[in-house]
Amino acid sequence: MDRGITRSDWAGALTSPELQLIYETAPIGLAFFSTDCRYLLINQHLTEICGISVAEHIGRSVRETVPDVAAQRGGISSDQRWNNTAALTTLPSS
């Protein structure tokens, strides 16, 4: 039996009320990325730190939205993308 996560599973997870509540109420910046490191979901707190809107993040890469952070962090590694591990980056508060 294949227990892999399908695209529809991910789509459902990204729109779940529980995840939306976490993103809306978390006191920290949160983002969820596609396998090619583009923003799929970002919370308001992180957009305030970055200085651009949610809409300006979605579908774009970290390098496109906050190039200084991307240069400092070096992006999300391929190991993190393929092994589903978290990438933690500390951003300065504005």
C-alpha positions as CSV (number, residue, x, y, z in Angstrom):
1,M,0.0,0.0,0.0
2,D,1.4,3.4,-1.0
3,R,1.3,5.8,1.9
4,G,2.8,8.7,0.0
5,I,1.3,12.2,0.3
6,T,-0.5,13.3,-2.9
7,R,-0.8,16.8,-4.3
8,S,-4.4,16.8,-3.2
9,D,-3.4,15.9,0.3
10,W,-1.1,18.9,0.3
11,A,-3.7,21.2,-1.2
12,G,-6.2,20.1,1.5
13,A,-3.6,20.6,4.3
14,L,-2.8,24.1,3.1
15,T,-6.4,25.1,3.2
16,S,-7.4,23.3,6.4
17,P,-9.0,25.5,9.1
18,E,-6.6,24.3,11.7
19,L,-3.5,25.3,9.7
20,Q,-5.1,28.7,8.8
21,L,-5.8,29.3,12.5
22,I,-2.1,28.5,13.4
23,Y,-0.9,30.9,10.7
24,E,-3.3,33.7,11.8
25,T,-2.5,33.5,15.5
26,A,1.2,32.5,15.7
27,P,3.4,35.1,17.4
28,I,6.2,34.2,15.0
29,G,6.7,34.4,11.3
30,L,5.7,31.2,9.4
31,A,6.0,30.2,5.8
32,F,5.4,27.0,3.8
33,F,7.3,26.4,0.6
34,S,6.9,24.4,-2.6
35,T,9.5,21.9,-3.6
36,D,11.1,24.6,-5.8
37,C,11.2,26.9,-2.8
38,R,8.4,29.2,-3.6
39,Y,6.0,30.6,-1.0
40,L,2.7,28.7,-0.8
41,L,1.6,30.1,2.5
42,I,2.9,32.9,4.7
43,N,1.5,34.5,7.8
44,Q,1.0,38.2,8.4
45,H,3.7,38.4,11.1
46,L,6.4,37.3,8.6
47,T,5.1,39.7,6.0
48,E,5.5,42.6,8.5
49,I,9.1,41.5,9.1
50,C,9.8,41.3,5.4
51,G,8.0,44.5,4.6
52,I,5.9,43.2,1.7
53,S,2.3,41.8,1.5
54,V,1.1,38.2,1.5
55,A,0.1,38.5,-2.2
56,E,3.6,39.8,-3.1
57,H,5.1,36.6,-1.5
58,I,2.9,33.8,-2.9
59,G,4.5,32.0,-5.9
60,R,7.8,33.9,-5.5
61,S,11.1,32.6,-4.0
62,V,12.9,34.0,-1.0
63,R,15.5,35.3,-3.3
64,E,12.9,37.3,-5.2
65,T,11.1,38.7,-2.1
66,V,13.9,39.3,0.4
67,P,17.2,38.9,-1.4
68,D,19.3,40.0,1.6
69,V,17.9,37.2,3.7
70,A,18.4,34.7,0.9
71,A,22.0,35.8,0.5
72,Q,22.6,35.5,4.3
73,R,20.9,32.2,4.7
74,G,21.9,30.6,1.4
75,G,18.3,29.5,0.7
76,I,16.7,26.2,1.6
77,S,18.9,23.3,0.9
78,S,18.0,20.4,-1.3
79,D,18.3,18.1,1.7
80,Q,15.6,20.1,3.5
81,R,13.3,20.1,0.5
82,W,13.5,16.4,-0.2
83,N,13.7,15.2,3.4
84,N,10.8,17.4,4.7
85,T,13.0,19.0,7.4
86,A,12.5,22.5,8.7
87,A,14.6,25.4,7.7
88,L,14.9,27.9,10.6
89,T,16.0,31.5,9.7
90,T,16.0,34.3,12.2
91,L,15.0,37.6,10.7
92,P,15.6,40.9,12.3
93,S,12.5,42.6,13.6
94,S,11.8,45.9,11.9
